[in-house]
Amino acid sequence: MHAAASATTSLDAAWPIYGLRIRSERLVLRLPTDDDLLALMDLARGGIHPPDEMPFAVAWSVRATPEFGRGFLAHHWSSRGAWSVDDWRLNLMVEADGRPIGSQSVWGLAFPVHRTVDTGSWLGREFQARDWARRCVPRS
């Protein structure tokens, strides 16, 4: 048996962006695995905004099951699969104490030309109004 054939490749070795970790005192932002996506999807399905408000341009958060789950997963999978230097979308899972609390997305369209990014985010309702960002600022 060839030695290389028996070696196990890690996810971040095969797709290096999986190794990215952005850390603060209380939070970790990272690319979710497929198992993480299921937990993140359940969190989003549990509510991320009042039922009478729509904070998103696309009303993805109020789609009925099973359309909600399929759309949620397809969005994340297509963002990963379509990654290029020119057009990319980084959908990070926000973790606190090892569990998902929300999502932070950053995307750059025609990035080499414009050198700008857009962002979007959401937190599960139970994690809102807890002042997460205040603690992300470095202390002097």
N, CA, C and O atoms as CSV, one atom per row, in Angstrom:
chain,resi,resn,atom,element,x,y,z
A,1,MET,N,N,0.842,-1.177,0.000
A,1,MET,CA,C,0.000,0.000,0.000
A,1,MET,C,C,0.886,1.238,0.000
A,1,MET,O,O,1.856,1.314,0.754
A,2,HIS,N,N,0.563,2.176,-0.818
A,2,HIS,CA,C,1.311,3.426,-0.922
A,2,HIS,C,C,1.057,4.269,0.316
A,2,HIS,O,O,-0.086,4.364,0.763
A,3,ALA,N,N,2.095,4.889,0.888
A,3,ALA,CA,C,1.972,5.664,2.131
A,3,ALA,C,C,0.981,6.815,1.996
A,3,ALA,O,O,0.225,7.090,2.928
A,4,ALA,N,N,0.974,7.482,0.862
A,4,ALA,CA,C,0.077,8.627,0.677
A,4,ALA,C,C,-1.388,8.186,0.663
A,4,ALA,O,O,-2.268,8.944,1.070
A,5,ALA,N,N,-1.647,6.972,0.198
A,5,ALA,CA,C,-3.024,6.486,0.127
A,5,ALA,C,C,-3.621,6.260,1.513
A,5,ALA,O,O,-4.841,6.318,1.666
A,6,SER,N,N,-2.801,6.007,2.516
A,6,SER,CA,C,-3.319,5.735,3.851
A,6,SER,C,C,-3.439,7.002,4.702
A,6,SER,O,O,-4.054,6.972,5.769
A,7,ALA,N,N,-2.873,8.086,4.253
A,7,ALA,CA,C,-2.938,9.333,5.025
A,7,ALA,C,C,-4.334,9.941,4.938
A,7,ALA,O,O,-4.983,9.881,3.894
A,8,THR,N,N,-4.785,10.522,6.037
A,8,THR,CA,C,-6.071,11.195,6.076
A,8,THR,C,C,-5.849,12.682,5.898
A,8,THR,O,O,-5.038,13.288,6.598
A,9,THR,N,N,-6.567,13.259,4.969
A,9,THR,CA,C,-6.459,14.690,4.713
A,9,THR,C,C,-7.434,15.430,5.612
A,9,THR,O,O,-8.598,15.044,5.725
A,10,SER,N,N,-6.964,16.486,6.249
A,10,SER,CA,C,-7.864,17.293,7.075
A,10,SER,C,C,-8.643,18.256,6.181
A,10,SER,O,O,-8.224,18.569,5.066
A,11,LEU,N,N,-9.771,18.712,6.686
A,11,LEU,CA,C,-10.610,19.627,5.925
A,11,LEU,C,C,-9.863,20.923,5.607
A,11,LEU,O,O,-9.947,21.421,4.484
A,12,ASP,N,N,-9.135,21.474,6.581
A,12,ASP,CA,C,-8.424,22.728,6.318
A,12,ASP,C,C,-7.201,22.534,5.424
A,12,ASP,O,O,-6.728,23.503,4.830
A,13,ALA,N,N,-6.678,21.319,5.310
A,13,ALA,CA,C,-5.595,21.070,4.350
A,13,ALA,C,C,-6.169,21.019,2.924
A,13,ALA,O,O,-5.528,21.476,1.978
A,14,ALA,N,N,-7.366,20.467,2.779
A,14,ALA,CA,C,-7.998,20.373,1.465
A,14,ALA,C,C,-8.599,21.699,1.024
A,14,ALA,O,O,-8.575,22.016,-0.165
A,15,TRP,N,N,-9.135,22.475,1.947
A,15,TRP,CA,C,-9.770,23.770,1.660
A,15,TRP,C,C,-9.290,24.713,2.757
A,15,TRP,O,O,-9.955,24.838,3.785
A,16,PRO,N,N,-8.145,25.384,2.564
A,16,PRO,CA,C,-7.470,26.122,3.645
A,16,PRO,C,C,-8.312,27.145,4.402
A,16,PRO,O,O,-7.999,27.450,5.553
A,17,ILE,N,N,-9.348,27.675,3.809
A,17,ILE,CA,C,-10.162,28.674,4.500
A,17,ILE,C,C,-10.825,28.083,5.752
A,17,ILE,O,O,-11.216,28.824,6.653
A,18,TYR,N,N,-10.951,26.736,5.809
A,18,TYR,CA,C,-11.489,26.097,7.017
A,18,TYR,C,C,-10.570,26.289,8.225
A,18,TYR,O,O,-11.014,26.146,9.365
A,19,GLY,N,N,-9.322,26.604,7.993
A,19,GLY,CA,C,-8.395,26.842,9.099
A,19,GLY,C,C,-8.467,28.252,9.667
A,19,GLY,O,O,-7.871,28.530,10.708
A,20,LEU,N,N,-9.192,29.149,8.993
A,20,LEU,CA,C,-9.303,30.537,9.440
A,20,LEU,C,C,-10.086,30.621,10.741
A,20,LEU,O,O,-11.167,30.044,10.860
A,21,ARG,N,N,-9.538,31.340,11.718
A,21,ARG,CA,C,-10.226,31.617,12.981
A,21,ARG,C,C,-10.016,33.093,13.304
A,21,ARG,O,O,-8.883,33.575,13.343
A,22,ILE,N,N,-11.097,33.792,13.529
A,22,ILE,CA,C,-11.040,35.175,13.983
A,22,ILE,C,C,-11.547,35.145,15.419
A,22,ILE,O,O,-12.697,34.785,15.670
A,23,ARG,N,N,-10.686,35.523,16.357
A,23,ARG,CA,C,-11.015,35.381,17.773
A,23,ARG,C,C,-11.056,36.723,18.482
A,23,ARG,O,O,-10.266,37.624,18.203
A,24,SER,N,N,-11.987,36.828,19.395
A,24,SER,CA,C,-12.020,37.940,20.338
A,24,SER,C,C,-12.021,37.316,21.725
A,24,SER,O,O,-11.878,36.102,21.872
A,25,GLU,N,N,-12.179,38.134,22.711
A,25,GLU,CA,C,-12.208,37.641,24.090
A,25,GLU,C,C,-13.321,36.615,24.300
A,25,GLU,O,O,-13.143,35.652,25.047
A,26,ARG,N,N,-14.478,36.816,23.640
A,26,ARG,CA,C,-15.640,35.958,23.877
A,26,ARG,C,C,-16.109,35.170,22.668
A,26,ARG,O,O,-16.882,34.225,22.823
A,27,LEU,N,N,-15.667,35.527,21.470
A,27,LEU,CA,C,-16.227,34.944,20.253
A,27,LEU,C,C,-15.172,34.342,19.343
A,27,LEU,O,O,-14.006,34.736,19.366
A,28,VAL,N,N,-15.606,33.380,18.542
A,28,VAL,CA,C,-14.784,32.825,17.469
A,28,VAL,C,C,-15.635,32.854,16.205
A,28,VAL,O,O,-16.788,32.422,16.212
A,29,LEU,N,N,-15.062,33.364,15.125
A,29,LEU,CA,C,-15.703,33.339,13.813
A,29,LEU,C,C,-14.920,32.369,12.957
A,29,LEU,O,O,-13.694,32.443,12.878
A,30,ARG,N,N,-15.647,31.441,12.304
A,30,ARG,CA,C,-14.988,30.450,11.454
A,30,ARG,C,C,-15.960,29.918,10.422
A,30,ARG,O,O,-17.175,30.048,10.572
A,31,LEU,N,N,-15.419,29.318,9.372
A,31,LEU,CA,C,-16.241,28.709,8.337
A,31,LEU,C,C,-16.896,27.455,8.913
A,31,LEU,O,O,-16.199,26.588,9.440
A,32,PRO,N,N,-18.214,27.344,8.823
A,32,PRO,CA,C,-18.882,26.170,9.389
A,32,PRO,C,C,-18.732,24.938,8.505
A,32,PRO,O,O,-18.759,25.031,7.278
A,33,THR,N,N,-18.575,23.784,9.146
A,33,THR,CA,C,-18.629,22.510,8.436
A,33,THR,C,C,-20.095,22.203,8.131
A,33,THR,O,O,-20.981,22.945,8.555
A,34,ASP,N,N,-20.356,21.133,7.412
A,34,ASP,CA,C,-21.739,20.764,7.128
A,34,ASP,C,C,-22.509,20.459,8.416
A,34,ASP,O,O,-23.679,20.823,8.533
A,35,ASP,N,N,-21.868,19.796,9.380
A,35,ASP,CA,C,-22.534,19.535,10.657
A,35,ASP,C,C,-22.844,20.845,11.384
A,35,ASP,O,O,-23.912,20.995,11.977
A,36,ASP,N,N,-21.905,21.787,11.334
A,36,ASP,CA,C,-22.138,23.105,11.941
A,36,ASP,C,C,-23.308,23.818,11.264
A,36,ASP,O,O,-24.089,24.507,11.921
A,37,LEU,N,N,-23.422,23.645,9.942
A,37,LEU,CA,C,-24.508,24.306,9.211
A,37,LEU,C,C,-25.873,23.855,9.709
A,37,LEU,O,O,-26.812,24.649,9.766
A,38,LEU,N,N,-25.983,22.584,10.070
A,38,LEU,CA,C,-27.268,22.095,10.587
A,38,LEU,C,C,-27.614,22.779,11.908
A,38,LEU,O,O,-28.765,23.160,12.122
A,39,ALA,N,N,-26.626,22.939,12.798
A,39,ALA,CA,C,-26.866,23.635,14.069
A,39,ALA,C,C,-27.178,25.107,13.828
A,39,ALA,O,O,-28.057,25.672,14.479
A,40,LEU,N,N,-26.468,25.724,12.903
A,40,LEU,CA,C,-26.706,27.128,12.575
A,40,LEU,C,C,-28.089,27.315,11.948
A,40,LEU,O,O,-28.776,28.299,12.221
A,41,MET,N,N,-28.484,26.369,11.112
A,41,MET,CA,C,-29.800,26.415,10.489
A,41,MET,C,C,-30.900,26.305,11.549
A,41,MET,O,O,-31.890,27.035,11.487
A,42,ASP,N,N,-30.738,25.408,12.511
A,42,ASP,CA,C,-31.721,25.272,13.592
A,42,ASP,C,C,-31.814,26.558,14.407
A,42,ASP,O,O,-32.900,26.963,14.819
A,43,LEU,N,N,-30.670,27.194,14.636
A,43,LEU,CA,C,-30.652,28.464,15.363
A,43,LEU,C,C,-31.437,29.525,14.586
A,43,LEU,O,O,-32.263,30.232,15.164
A,44,ALA,N,N,-31.184,29.637,13.297
A,44,ALA,CA,C,-31.885,30.628,12.469
A,44,ALA,C,C,-33.379,30.325,12.412
A,44,ALA,O,O,-34.204,31.236,12.478
A,45,ARG,N,N,-33.718,29.062,12.291
A,45,ARG,CA,C,-35.126,28.672,12.234
A,45,ARG,C,C,-35.838,29.021,13.539
A,45,ARG,O,O,-37.044,29.271,13.537
A,46,GLY,N,N,-35.107,29.039,14.647
A,46,GLY,CA,C,-35.683,29.388,15.939
A,46,GLY,C,C,-36.025,30.861,16.073
A,46,GLY,O,O,-36.696,31.257,17.026
A,47,GLY,N,N,-35.575,31.672,15.134
A,47,GLY,CA,C,-35.909,33.092,15.124
A,47,GLY,C,C,-34.703,33.987,15.233
A,47,GLY,O,O,-33.833,33.790,16.082
A,48,ILE,N,N,-34.663,34.983,14.355
A,48,ILE,CA,C,-33.563,35.953,14.393
A,48,ILE,C,C,-34.068,37.389,14.316
A,48,ILE,O,O,-33.288,38.339,14.386
A,49,HIS,N,N,-35.382,37.535,14.170
A,49,HIS,CA,C,-35.984,38.874,14.174
A,49,HIS,C,C,-37.460,38.722,14.523
A,49,HIS,O,O,-38.023,37.636,14.382
A,50,PRO,N,N,-38.089,39.803,14.978
A,50,PRO,CA,C,-39.528,39.728,15.281
A,50,PRO,C,C,-40.321,39.328,14.038
A,50,PRO,O,O,-39.951,39.699,12.924
A,51,PRO,N,N,-41.413,38.571,14.217
A,51,PRO,CA,C,-42.183,38.092,13.069
A,51,PRO,C,C,-42.757,39.195,12.189
A,51,PRO,O,O,-42.999,38.972,11.003
A,52,ASP,N,N,-42.976,40.370,12.744
A,52,ASP,CA,C,-43.571,41.461,11.968
A,52,ASP,C,C,-42.522,42.374,11.323
A,52,ASP,O,O,-42.874,43.402,10.745
A,53,GLU,N,N,-41.252,42.012,11.416
A,53,GLU,CA,C,-40.168,42.792,10.791
A,53,GLU,C,C,-39.418,41.927,9.784
A,53,GLU,O,O,-39.341,40.708,9.933
A,54,MET,N,N,-38.861,42.581,8.747
A,54,MET,CA,C,-38.017,41.889,7.784
A,54,MET,C,C,-36.767,42.739,7.556
A,54,MET,O,O,-36.795,43.692,6.777
A,55,PRO,N,N,-35.670,42.393,8.235
A,55,PRO,CA,C,-34.453,43.188,8.109
A,55,PRO,C,C,-33.598,42.844,6.890
A,55,PRO,O,O,-32.595,43.511,6.637
A,56,PHE,N,N,-33.976,41.821,6.138
A,56,PHE,CA,C,-33.162,41.362,5.017
A,56,PHE,C,C,-33.815,41.727,3.685
A,56,PHE,O,O,-35.041,41.771,3.577
A,57,ALA,N,N,-32.990,41.988,2.677
A,57,ALA,CA,C,-33.497,42.297,1.336
A,57,ALA,C,C,-34.201,41.083,0.730
A,57,ALA,O,O,-35.178,41.230,-0.004
A,58,VAL,N,N,-33.708,39.896,1.036
A,58,VAL,CA,C,-34.330,38.641,0.618
A,58,VAL,C,C,-34.931,38.014,1.877
A,58,VAL,O,O,-34.235,37.850,2.879
A,59,ALA,N,N,-36.186,37.673,1.833
A,59,ALA,CA,C,-36.904,37.165,3.015
A,59,ALA,C,C,-36.626,35.683,3.274
A,59,ALA,O,O,-37.557,34.888,3.406
A,60,TRP,N,N,-35.357,35.317,3.345
A,60,TRP,CA,C,-34.970,33.921,3.525
A,60,TRP,C,C,-35.344,33.382,4.909
A,60,TRP,O,O,-35.591,32.186,5.062
A,61,SER,N,N,-35.384,34.243,5.896
A,61,SER,CA,C,-35.570,33.811,7.285
A,61,SER,C,C,-36.998,33.380,7.618
A,61,SER,O,O,-37.231,32.823,8.690
A,62,VAL,N,N,-37.944,33.622,6.735
A,62,VAL,CA,C,-39.337,33.268,7.014
A,62,VAL,C,C,-39.892,32.231,6.025
A,62,VAL,O,O,-41.101,32.007,5.975
A,63,ARG,N,N,-39.025,31.615,5.259
A,63,ARG,CA,C,-39.488,30.585,4.333
A,63,ARG,C,C,-39.994,29.372,5.119
A,63,ARG,O,O,-39.513,29.076,6.212
A,64,ALA,N,N,-40.954,28.693,4.548
A,64,ALA,CA,C,-41.526,27.512,5.187
A,64,ALA,C,C,-40.577,26.320,5.055
A,64,ALA,O,O,-39.752,26.267,4.143
A,65,THR,N,N,-40.705,25.380,5.968
A,65,THR,CA,C,-39.967,24.118,5.892
A,65,THR,C,C,-40.625,23.282,4.803
A,65,THR,O,O,-41.854,23.304,4.741
A,66,PRO,N,N,-39.937,22.556,3.949
A,66,PRO,CA,C,-38.505,22.321,3.881
A,66,PRO,C,C,-37.737,23.333,3.028
A,66,PRO,O,O,-36.512,23.252,2.938
A,67,GLU,N,N,-38.434,24.279,2.402
A,67,GLU,CA,C,-37.763,25.281,1.566
A,67,GLU,C,C,-36.712,26.050,2.356
A,67,GLU,O,O,-35.646,26.362,1.825
A,68,PHE,N,N,-36.998,26.358,3.618
A,68,PHE,CA,C,-36.046,27.092,4.451
A,68,PHE,C,C,-34.718,26.347,4.540
A,68,PHE,O,O,-33.664,26.917,4.260
A,69,GLY,N,N,-34.766,25.080,4.927
A,69,GLY,CA,C,-33.543,24.295,5.093
A,69,GLY,C,C,-32.776,24.111,3.804
A,69,GLY,O,O,-31.551,24.232,3.779
A,70,ARG,N,N,-33.484,23.822,2.746
A,70,ARG,CA,C,-32.816,23.632,1.450
A,70,ARG,C,C,-32.151,24.922,0.986
A,70,ARG,O,O,-31.019,24.907,0.502
A,71,GLY,N,N,-32.858,26.033,1.136
A,71,GLY,CA,C,-32.290,27.319,0.738
A,71,GLY,C,C,-31.096,27.714,1.597
A,71,GLY,O,O,-30.102,28.229,1.086
A,72,PHE,N,N,-31.195,27.474,2.892
A,72,PHE,CA,C,-30.109,27.809,3.815
A,72,PHE,C,C,-28.845,27.035,3.444
A,72,PHE,O,O,-27.770,27.619,3.306
A,73,LEU,N,N,-28.978,25.724,3.285
A,73,LEU,CA,C,-27.821,24.903,2.944
A,73,LEU,C,C,-27.282,25.243,1.555
A,73,LEU,O,O,-26.069,25.356,1.376
A,74,ALA,N,N,-28.164,25.406,0.575
A,74,ALA,CA,C,-27.728,25.722,-0.787
A,74,ALA,C,C,-26.950,27.034,-0.825
A,74,ALA,O,O,-25.955,27.148,-1.541
A,75,HIS,N,N,-27.399,28.014,-0.062
A,75,HIS,CA,C,-26.695,29.299,-0.010
A,75,HIS,C,C,-25.255,29.104,0.479
A,75,HIS,O,O,-24.316,29.612,-0.135
A,76,HIS,N,N,-25.085,28.382,1.561
A,76,HIS,CA,C,-23.742,28.158,2.104
A,76,HIS,C,C,-22.896,27.301,1.172
A,76,HIS,O,O,-21.728,27.611,0.939
A,77,TRP,N,N,-23.463,26.240,0.643
A,77,TRP,CA,C,-22.707,25.371,-0.253
A,77,TRP,C,C,-22.303,26.101,-1.535
A,77,TRP,O,O,-21.171,25.956,-1.998
A,78,SER,N,N,-23.214,26.878,-2.107
A,78,SER,CA,C,-22.878,27.578,-3.353
A,78,SER,C,C,-21.820,28.647,-3.113
A,78,SER,O,O,-20.973,28.885,-3.974
A,79,SER,N,N,-21.862,29.292,-1.954
A,79,SER,CA,C,-20.835,30.294,-1.637
A,79,SER,C,C,-19.458,29.656,-1.558
A,79,SER,O,O,-18.483,30.210,-2.065
A,80,ARG,N,N,-19.377,28.499,-0.926
A,80,ARG,CA,C,-18.102,27.778,-0.837
A,80,ARG,C,C,-17.632,27.332,-2.210
A,80,ARG,O,O,-16.474,27.530,-2.575
A,81,GLY,N,N,-18.542,26.728,-2.970
A,81,GLY,CA,C,-18.176,26.141,-4.257
A,81,GLY,C,C,-17.827,27.149,-5.335
A,81,GLY,O,O,-17.058,26.836,-6.244
A,82,ALA,N,N,-18.375,28.349,-5.252
A,82,ALA,CA,C,-18.138,29.364,-6.284
A,82,ALA,C,C,-16.981,30.297,-5.936
A,82,ALA,O,O,-16.746,31.272,-6.648
A,83,TRP,N,N,-16.266,30.020,-4.871
A,83,TRP,CA,C,-15.179,30.882,-4.401
A,83,TRP,C,C,-14.154,31.108,-5.502
A,83,TRP,O,O,-13.685,30.158,-6.130
A,84,SER,N,N,-13.810,32.372,-5.732
A,84,SER,CA,C,-12.729,32.715,-6.657
A,84,SER,C,C,-12.062,33.996,-6.168
A,84,SER,O,O,-12.596,34.684,-5.298
A,85,VAL,N,N,-10.929,34.306,-6.710
A,85,VAL,CA,C,-10.223,35.536,-6.350
A,85,VAL,C,C,-11.062,36.758,-6.697
A,85,VAL,O,O,-11.052,37.754,-5.973
A,86,ASP,N,N,-11.784,36.679,-7.800
A,86,ASP,CA,C,-12.580,37.815,-8.263
A,86,ASP,C,C,-13.863,38.020,-7.464
A,86,ASP,O,O,-14.195,39.146,-7.095
A,87,ASP,N,N,-14.574,36.948,-7.201
A,87,ASP,CA,C,-15.876,37.025,-6.529
A,87,ASP,C,C,-15.925,35.977,-5.429
A,87,ASP,O,O,-15.839,34.778,-5.698
A,88,TRP,N,N,-16.063,36.426,-4.209
A,88,TRP,CA,C,-16.073,35.494,-3.093
A,88,TRP,C,C,-17.053,35.928,-2.014
A,88,TRP,O,O,-17.388,37.104,-1.878
A,89,ARG,N,N,-17.498,34.939,-1.254
A,89,ARG,CA,C,-18.404,35.162,-0.129
A,89,ARG,C,C,-17.927,34.256,1.004
A,89,ARG,O,O,-17.783,33.045,0.840
A,90,LEU,N,N,-17.690,34.865,2.134
A,90,LEU,CA,C,-17.228,34.149,3.315
A,90,LEU,C,C,-18.339,34.211,4.357
A,90,LEU,O,O,-18.550,35.244,4.991
A,91,ASN,N,N,-19.047,33.098,4.527
A,91,ASN,CA,C,-20.145,33.009,5.493
A,91,ASN,C,C,-19.605,32.344,6.757
A,91,ASN,O,O,-19.497,31.120,6.832
A,92,LEU,N,N,-19.275,33.155,7.730
A,92,LEU,CA,C,-18.668,32.650,8.962
A,92,LEU,C,C,-19.726,32.378,10.029
A,92,LEU,O,O,-20.707,33.110,10.156
A,93,MET,N,N,-19.507,31.331,10.777
A,93,MET,CA,C,-20.340,31.043,11.931
A,93,MET,C,C,-19.740,31.771,13.123
A,93,MET,O,O,-18.522,31.769,13.307
A,94,VAL,N,N,-20.584,32.392,13.930
A,94,VAL,CA,C,-20.150,33.062,15.157
A,94,VAL,C,C,-20.418,32.099,16.300
A,94,VAL,O,O,-21.543,31.636,16.487
A,95,GLU,N,N,-19.367,31.800,17.066
A,95,GLU,CA,C,-19.461,30.882,18.202
A,95,GLU,C,C,-19.179,31.612,19.503
A,95,GLU,O,O,-18.350,32.521,19.560
A,96,ALA,N,N,-19.882,31.197,20.542
A,96,ALA,CA,C,-19.590,31.623,21.912
A,96,ALA,C,C,-19.626,30.364,22.764
A,96,ALA,O,O,-20.595,29.607,22.721
A,97,ASP,N,N,-18.591,30.145,23.524
A,97,ASP,CA,C,-18.508,28.948,24.377
A,97,ASP,C,C,-18.725,27.660,23.583
A,97,ASP,O,O,-19.342,26.715,24.075
A,98,GLY,N,N,-18.211,27.631,22.344
A,98,GLY,CA,C,-18.268,26.432,21.528
A,98,GLY,C,C,-19.593,26.140,20.866
A,98,GLY,O,O,-19.756,25.074,20.274
A,99,ARG,N,N,-20.559,27.064,20.946
A,99,ARG,CA,C,-21.845,26.827,20.283
A,99,ARG,C,C,-22.182,27.988,19.359
A,99,ARG,O,O,-21.819,29.132,19.631
A,100,PRO,N,N,-22.881,27.691,18.259
A,100,PRO,CA,C,-23.218,28.762,17.314
A,100,PRO,C,C,-24.224,29.732,17.910
A,100,PRO,O,O,-25.194,29.341,18.559
A,101,ILE,N,N,-23.958,31.028,17.666
A,101,ILE,CA,C,-24.910,32.056,18.113
A,101,ILE,C,C,-25.374,32.926,16.948
A,101,ILE,O,O,-26.298,33.726,17.102
A,102,GLY,N,N,-24.739,32.777,15.782
A,102,GLY,CA,C,-25.131,33.592,14.647
A,102,GLY,C,C,-24.184,33.442,13.478
A,102,GLY,O,O,-23.419,32.481,13.387
A,103,SER,N,N,-24.253,34.418,12.584
A,103,SER,CA,C,-23.481,34.386,11.348
A,103,SER,C,C,-22.977,35.783,11.003
A,103,SER,O,O,-23.661,36.781,11.227
A,104,GLN,N,N,-21.776,35.830,10.456
A,104,GLN,CA,C,-21.193,37.072,9.948
A,104,GLN,C,C,-20.690,36.765,8.542
A,104,GLN,O,O,-19.832,35.900,8.361
A,105,SER,N,N,-21.217,37.466,7.558
A,105,SER,CA,C,-20.804,37.259,6.171
A,105,SER,C,C,-20.037,38.462,5.661
A,105,SER,O,O,-20.342,39.607,5.993
A,106,VAL,N,N,-19.037,38.177,4.850
A,106,VAL,CA,C,-18.230,39.203,4.186
A,106,VAL,C,C,-18.098,38.744,2.742
A,106,VAL,O,O,-17.764,37.587,2.487
A,107,TRP,N,N,-18.359,39.642,1.795
A,107,TRP,CA,C,-18.209,39.249,0.403
A,107,TRP,C,C,-17.600,40.369,-0.418
A,107,TRP,O,O,-17.818,41.554,-0.164
A,108,GLY,N,N,-16.832,39.952,-1.409
A,108,GLY,CA,C,-16.188,40.892,-2.319
A,108,GLY,C,C,-16.493,40.503,-3.751
A,108,GLY,O,O,-16.040,39.462,-4.227
A,109,LEU,N,N,-17.258,41.335,-4.439
A,109,LEU,CA,C,-17.578,41.104,-5.843
A,109,LEU,C,C,-16.652,41.955,-6.703
A,109,LEU,O,O,-16.494,43.151,-6.458
A,110,ALA,N,N,-16.044,41.338,-7.704
A,110,ALA,CA,C,-15.003,41.992,-8.508
A,110,ALA,C,C,-13.953,42.585,-7.571
A,110,ALA,O,O,-13.527,43.727,-7.739
A,111,PHE,N,N,-13.554,41.806,-6.604
A,111,PHE,CA,C,-12.677,42.287,-5.548
A,111,PHE,C,C,-11.347,42.869,-6.044
A,111,PHE,O,O,-10.943,43.921,-5.549
A,112,PRO,N,N,-10.652,42.241,-6.992
A,112,PRO,CA,C,-9.392,42.838,-7.455
A,112,PRO,C,C,-9.564,44.220,-8.079
A,112,PRO,O,O,-8.631,45.024,-8.083
A,113,VAL,N,N,-10.746,44.494,-8.602
A,113,VAL,CA,C,-11.018,45.790,-9.228
A,113,VAL,C,C,-11.434,46.818,-8.180
A,113,VAL,O,O,-10.860,47.905,-8.113
A,114,HIS,N,N,-12.424,46.480,-7.369
A,114,HIS,CA,C,-13.010,47.438,-6.425
A,114,HIS,C,C,-12.305,47.522,-5.079
A,114,HIS,O,O,-12.303,48.574,-4.440
A,115,ARG,N,N,-11.707,46.418,-4.648
A,115,ARG,CA,C,-11.026,46.361,-3.342
A,115,ARG,C,C,-11.945,46.778,-2.196
A,115,ARG,O,O,-11.501,47.410,-1.237
A,116,THR,N,N,-13.210,46.429,-2.296
A,116,THR,CA,C,-14.167,46.709,-1.232
A,116,THR,C,C,-14.945,45.440,-0.918
A,116,THR,O,O,-15.036,44.534,-1.747
A,117,VAL,N,N,-15.501,45.384,0.279
A,117,VAL,CA,C,-16.329,44.261,0.690
A,117,VAL,C,C,-17.638,44.777,1.274
A,117,VAL,O,O,-17.734,45.931,1.691
A,118,ASP,N,N,-18.624,43.923,1.295
A,118,ASP,CA,C,-19.892,44.174,1.965
A,118,ASP,C,C,-20.012,43.152,3.079
A,118,ASP,O,O,-19.357,42.110,3.052
A,119,THR,N,N,-20.850,43.453,4.059
A,119,THR,CA,C,-21.029,42.550,5.186
A,119,THR,C,C,-22.507,42.411,5.527
A,119,THR,O,O,-23.327,43.257,5.172
A,120,GLY,N,N,-22.818,41.355,6.204
A,120,GLY,CA,C,-24.148,41.122,6.728
A,120,GLY,C,C,-24.024,40.187,7.919
A,120,GLY,O,O,-23.087,39.392,7.989
A,121,SER,N,N,-24.949,40.275,8.842
A,121,SER,CA,C,-24.857,39.419,10.020
A,121,SER,C,C,-26.219,39.196,10.648
A,121,SER,O,O,-27.168,39.931,10.375
A,122,TRP,N,N,-26.309,38.186,11.486
A,122,TRP,CA,C,-27.492,37.945,12.303
A,122,TRP,C,C,-27.087,37.144,13.535
A,122,TRP,O,O,-26.106,36.400,13.518
A,123,LEU,N,N,-27.850,37.309,14.584
A,123,LEU,CA,C,-27.697,36.521,15.807
A,123,LEU,C,C,-29.029,35.861,16.113
A,123,LEU,O,O,-30.089,36.421,15.833
A,124,GLY,N,N,-28.972,34.671,16.687
A,124,GLY,CA,C,-30.192,34.040,17.170
A,124,GLY,C,C,-30.838,34.952,18.206
A,124,GLY,O,O,-30.136,35.635,18.952
A,125,ARG,N,N,-32.155,34.970,18.259
A,125,ARG,CA,C,-32.874,35.897,19.157
A,125,ARG,C,C,-32.396,35.792,20.599
A,125,ARG,O,O,-32.270,36.807,21.284
A,126,GLU,N,N,-32.132,34.585,21.063
A,126,GLU,CA,C,-31.708,34.420,22.457
A,126,GLU,C,C,-30.339,35.032,22.750
A,126,GLU,O,O,-29.979,35.214,23.913
A,127,PHE,N,N,-29.577,35.347,21.709
A,127,PHE,CA,C,-28.235,35.905,21.896
A,127,PHE,C,C,-28.164,37.398,21.588
A,127,PHE,O,O,-27.094,37.999,21.686
A,128,GLN,N,N,-29.280,37.994,21.222
A,128,GLN,CA,C,-29.293,39.416,20.905
A,128,GLN,C,C,-29.320,40.254,22.179
A,128,GLN,O,O,-29.712,39.783,23.246
A,129,ALA,N,N,-28.894,41.504,22.038
A,129,ALA,CA,C,-28.893,42.474,23.140
A,129,ALA,C,C,-28.024,42.023,24.304
A,129,ALA,O,O,-28.366,42.241,25.466
A,130,ARG,N,N,-26.905,41.396,23.989
A,130,ARG,CA,C,-25.967,40.965,25.029
A,130,ARG,C,C,-24.628,41.694,24.949
A,130,ARG,O,O,-23.697,41.357,25.680
A,131,ASP,N,N,-24.525,42.679,24.076
A,131,ASP,CA,C,-23.318,43.497,23.981
A,131,ASP,C,C,-22.071,42.692,23.603
A,131,ASP,O,O,-21.008,42.880,24.194
A,132,TRP,N,N,-22.200,41.810,22.631
A,132,TRP,CA,C,-21.068,41.002,22.177
A,132,TRP,C,C,-19.947,41.855,21.598
A,132,TRP,O,O,-18.775,41.605,21.879
A,133,ALA,N,N,-20.285,42.851,20.800
A,133,ALA,CA,C,-19.279,43.633,20.078
A,133,ALA,C,C,-18.432,44.495,21.001
A,133,ALA,O,O,-17.253,44.716,20.725
A,134,ARG,N,N,-19.000,44.976,22.069
A,134,ARG,CA,C,-18.253,45.845,22.970
A,134,ARG,C,C,-16.963,45.178,23.431
A,134,ARG,O,O,-15.935,45.840,23.578
A,135,ARG,N,N,-17.015,43.912,23.652
A,135,ARG,CA,C,-15.852,43.187,24.156
A,135,ARG,C,C,-14.872,42.780,23.058
A,135,ARG,O,O,-13.796,42.256,23.348
A,136,CYS,N,N,-15.240,43.018,21.807
A,136,CYS,CA,C,-14.340,42.679,20.688
A,136,CYS,C,C,-13.302,43.761,20.460
A,136,CYS,O,O,-12.299,43.509,19.791
A,137,VAL,N,N,-13.505,44.939,20.985
A,137,VAL,CA,C,-12.584,46.048,20.785
A,137,VAL,C,C,-11.375,45.847,21.680
A,137,VAL,O,O,-11.526,45.649,22.885
A,138,PRO,N,N,-10.155,45.896,21.101
A,138,PRO,CA,C,-8.954,45.721,21.931
A,138,PRO,C,C,-8.882,46.771,23.033
A,138,PRO,O,O,-9.186,47.945,22.821
A,139,ARG,N,N,-8.485,46.333,24.173
A,139,ARG,CA,C,-8.338,47.252,25.299
A,139,ARG,C,C,-6.960,47.880,25.301
A,139,ARG,O,O,-5.971,47.216,24.987
A,140,SER,N,N,-6.886,49.161,25.654
A,140,SER,CA,C,-5.578,49.820,25.676
A,140,SER,C,C,-5.033,49.903,27.078
A,140,SER,O,O,-3.940,50.428,27.286
